[in-house]
Amino acid sequence: MTSAAAGSKGLIIAIDGPSGAGKSSVTHALAERLGYVHIDTGAMFRVVALMVQRNGIDPVDEAAVAEVCQGLVIEFDPAGGSKRVFANGEDVSALIRSPEISLLTSQVAALPQVRQALLTMQRQLGRQGGVVLEGRDIGTVVFPDADLKFFLTATPEERGRRRYEELSAKGVAVDLQQTVVEVMQRDQQDMMREHAPLRRAADAVEIDSTGLAPEEVLAVMLAEARGREGQ
């Protein structure tokens, strides 16, 4: 029985890494196996980006973008084996995964007021433990004292290929080489931003998922988590 199931607070597990590294699927699976709650922080920034796009807001207008965050209610609801994301009661799960929103998200995520607003939400959601949070700065900024940290990565070509296949399967018309370029562009944006840039925490367990099946990555994470739970 896991710590969460046993009634103790459970671990705070942080999973960071670049776009396309496979964080979402493995985080969901890890949370499910441990009986923990999965909090997709990247999806939260995507929701803000979607609202910015819908309202025709200039993404460099920090005050206007920050205002979008005020009163915004973001919820996660497991359904059909996947995570659905709701913004003010609307299911936006598919809308926030478009290539346009992906690139816009990096711009929105670089704004300090937006990061602060969502940081508060994320800490409120995860502070009781028994949670797995994924993003780009969970182990470095959101929960620097997390019980267990992972940094999941893969080559840009591999991550671009995965993203291409994911979008193609959803019927989105995309070009493989362009998708790889967009992945690399987002890497650059995320690593070079002034506030909370993408980087590996010094105490994170790094996993290169290139050539690995999701089940193999999950096995490594489960072993680490169960070892920490037993301490």
Rosetta blueprint (number, residue, H / E / L):
1 M L
2 T L
3 S L
4 A L
5 A L
6 A L
7 G L
8 S L
9 K L
10 G L
11 L L
12 I E
13 I E
14 A E
15 I E
16 D E
17 G L
18 P L
19 S L
20 G L
21 A L
22 G L
23 K H
24 S H
25 S H
26 V H
27 T H
28 H H
29 A H
30 L H
31 A H
32 E H
33 R H
34 L H
35 G L
36 Y L
37 V E
38 H E
39 I E
40 D E
41 T H
42 G H
43 A H
44 M H
45 F H
46 R H
47 V H
48 V H
49 A H
50 L H
51 M H
52 V H
53 Q H
54 R H
55 N L
56 G L
57 I L
58 D L
59 P L
60 V L
61 D L
62 E H
63 A H
64 A H
65 V H
66 A H
67 E H
68 V H
69 C H
70 Q L
71 G L
72 L L
73 V L
74 I E
75 E E
76 F E
77 D E
78 P E
79 A E
80 G L
81 G L
82 S E
83 K E
84 R E
85 V E
86 F E
87 A E
88 N L
89 G L
90 E E
91 D E
92 V L
93 S L
94 A L
95 L H
96 I H
97 R H
98 S L
99 P H
100 E H
101 I H
102 S H
103 L H
104 L H
105 T H
106 S H
107 Q H
108 V H
109 A H
110 A L
111 L L
112 P H
113 Q H
114 V H
115 R H
116 Q H
117 A H
118 L H
119 L H
120 T H
121 M H
122 Q H
123 R H
124 Q H
125 L H
126 G H
127 R L
128 Q L
129 G L
130 G L
131 V E
132 V E
133 L E
134 E E
135 G E
136 R L
137 D L
138 I H
139 G H
140 T H
141 V H
142 V H
143 F L
144 P L
145 D L
146 A L
147 D L
148 L E
149 K E
150 F E
151 F E
152 L E
153 T E
154 A L
155 T L
156 P H
157 E H
158 E H
159 R H
160 G H
161 R H
162 R H
163 R H
164 Y H
165 E H
166 E H
167 L H
168 S H
169 A H
170 K L
171 G L
172 V L
173 A L
174 V L
175 D L
176 L H
177 Q H
178 Q H
179 T H
180 V H
181 V H
182 E H
183 V H
184 M H
185 Q H
186 R H
187 D H
188 Q H
189 Q H
190 D H
191 M H
192 M H
193 R L
194 E L
195 H L
196 A L
197 P L
198 L L
199 R L
200 R L
201 A L
202 A L
203 D L
204 A L
205 V E
206 E E
207 I E
208 D E
209 S L
210 T L
211 G L
212 L L
213 A L
214 P H
215 E H
216 E H
217 V H
218 L H
219 A H
220 V H
221 M H
222 L H
223 A H
224 E H
225 A H
226 R H
227 G H
228 R H
229 E H
230 G L
231 Q L
